[in-house]
Amino acid sequence: MTPPTRWGVAGTGGIAAAFLDDLAHVPHAELVAVGSRTLDRAQVFAAERGGVAMAYADVVAADLDVLYVATPHPQHRDLALAAIGNGIPV
């Protein structure tokens, strides 16, 4: 049995939702974490899509196999570098 690939997503907007619509068709992919600037927004999104809601600072350090960054462009660099610094592919 192939273990799941544990995904996290940083961002809770339309791009994140579209990405997760497609991720649902990827064998062995599992959404485990959703990060947002506000925990409230992460909780709403996670309730709809799955995964554990957390702040950006936590999602870039979570136990993930890969992180998809779906934030506005000005936030991409810092989130990506933080995840990479924690050994998470982006």
C-alpha positions, -999 to +999 in steps of 0.1 A: +000+000+000+013+034-010+014+059+019-004+092+014+014+123+003+006+148+031-002+182+016-007+216+032-020+247+016-012+282+026-041+305+017-078+301+016-090+319-014-102+309-049-068+296-061-065+274-030-100+260-036-093+254-073-061+236-064-078+214-039-106+205-064-078+191-086-059+176-058-089+154-050-081+135-082-045+128-073-040+093-060-027+091-025-029+129-019-042+139+015-049+175+027-036+176+063-031+214+069-047+247+059-029+279+068-042+314+068-034+349+082-064+344+106-073+312+123-110+319+119-106+319+081-085+288+082-111+270+103-139+279+079-119+267+049-107+235+067-143+227+077-153+229+040-122+212+025-105+191+053-072+194+070-063+211+103-066+249+105-035+268+115-017+301+112+009+306+084+037+303+109+024+268+119+017+255+084+052+262+072+065+241+101+039+213+100+045+176+094+039+178+056+054+162+025+047+193+004+031+228+008+012+246-019+014+284-015-019+299-027-015+334-011-013+368-028+021+372-045+036+395-019+034+367+007+048+339-015+085+345-009+085+345+029+061+316+032+081+295+007+114+303+022+101+294+057+087+261+045+120+253+027+139+262+058+119+236+077+126+210+051+091+211+034+091+211-004+071+239-020 
